[in-house]
Amino acid sequence: MGFFSWNCNECKHPMLSEYATSEINSWMNNVVIVRPGRDPIHGSYDGYGRVDSYEIDWDDGCCCYHEACWTKAGEPYEWIESDYADDQGFFFDELDHNMECPV
């Protein structure tokens, strides 16, 4: 399976693989996965559905934030399904996700 991703519930930009980041948006690789009734997962998104050693069951949907966005939003624990990223967090124009870290 190729690259896939979901959009952050706060900024609406996708979790980015380290292979798709630039100097400006590298913070979008550090993510939080909110899980119902369990502690969130924090780590680096690999672009293939894994945050560090945790594999996201993409059939069940995903509730994700960039770590910085999660902090900015007050560290929410409510599970809200994230939208699938049409650009798969990898196939996008250089400036599409070229934004500074919000915190």
Phi and psi in degrees as a GROMACS rama.xvg file:
@    title "Ramachandran Plot"
@    xaxis  label "Phi"
@    yaxis  label "Psi"
@TYPE xy
-86.456  -166.118  GLY-2
-62.2682  145.891  PHE-3
-155.855  159.547  PHE-4
-162.256  173.086  SER-5
-126.413  160.13  TRP-6
-88.6031  141.206  ASN-7
-58.9825  135.098  CYS-8
-67.7931  -15.6292  ASN-9
-94.7803  -59.8751  GLU-10
-94.3254  -12.2264  CYS-11
70.586  13.5485  LYS-12
-99.7319  153.596  HIS-13
-76.162  160.286  PRO-14
-67.6998  131.749  MET-15
-108.469  138.773  LEU-16
-67.4113  149.724  SER-17
-59.2862  -22.554  GLU-18
-76.5822  -9.35929  TYR-19
-114.99  5.16507  ALA-20
-93.4444  160.304  THR-21
-118.321  -178.226  SER-22
-61.4285  -34.5551  GLU-23
-77.6094  -42.7448  ILE-24
-104.214  15.7992  ASN-25
-59.3279  -24.5995  SER-26
-63.0367  -20.4283  TRP-27
-74.3935  -3.00783  MET-28
-87.3975  -20.5516  ASN-29
-90.6749  114.967  ASN-30
-128.879  167.564  VAL-31
-127.831  129.621  VAL-32
-107.883  116.963  ILE-33
-87.7253  131.094  VAL-34
-122.286  134.536  ARG-35
-61.0153  126.606  PRO-36
69.3871  10.5565  GLY-37
-136.561  163.984  ARG-38
-65.6453  146.176  ASP-39
-67.1312  157.33  PRO-40
-100.313  131.088  ILE-41
-117.512  138.091  HIS-42
164.411  -165.12  GLY-43
-93.2021  131.247  SER-44
-86.4794  128.754  TYR-45
-89.5596  -6.73551  ASP-46
91.4824  -10.6367  GLY-47
-118.188  22.5465  TYR-48
91.6668  12.6992  GLY-49
-121.143  136.563  ARG-50
-113.587  108.221  VAL-51
52.0571  -119.097  ASP-52
-95.802  -1.92546  SER-53
-86.586  126.419  TYR-54
-100.735  124.037  GLU-55
-76.0007  130.545  ILE-56
-82.691  91.4587  ASP-57
-67.6365  -16.6472  TRP-58
-68.346  -27.0312  ASP-59
-89.6687  0.227602  ASP-60
84.5113  178.455  GLY-61
-147.63  144.464  CYS-62
-118.952  105.658  CYS-63
-132.351  156.662  CYS-64
-143.266  152.817  TYR-65
-70.5436  146.057  HIS-66
-52.8548  -45.3126  GLU-67
-64.904  -39.1577  ALA-68
-68.703  -38.2779  CYS-69
-61.7543  -43.6341  TRP-70
-63.0744  -47.0744  THR-71
-60.2978  -35.0564  LYS-72
-81.1582  1.54966  ALA-73
89.8196  20.9046  GLY-74
56.1127  60.0449  GLU-75
-68.1115  144.624  PRO-76
-112.001  -5.06513  TYR-77
-70.6794  132.976  GLU-78
-81.1414  113.613  TRP-79
-126.296  120.393  ILE-80
-61.4693  130.341  GLU-81
-82.9612  150.683  SER-82
-74.8621  144.752  ASP-83
-66.9775  139.167  TYR-84
-83.9032  112.988  ALA-85
-59.0014  -30.5922  ASP-86
-89.0668  5.91109  ASP-87
62.2188  15.7057  GLN-88
66.2694  17.5167  GLY-89
-144.616  -42.5909  PHE-90
-96.3246  83.98  PHE-91
-146.591  162.668  PHE-92
-71.9884  151.018  ASP-93
-49.5702  -40.1624  GLU-94
-92.8488  -4.11867  LEU-95
-56.5673  -40.1498  ASP-96
-122.428  30.9015  HIS-97
-88.41  74.5011  ASN-98
-128.579  149.144  MET-99
-71.1348  155.125  GLU-100
-61.2888  132.261  CYS-101
-76.3385  -8.98507  PRO-102
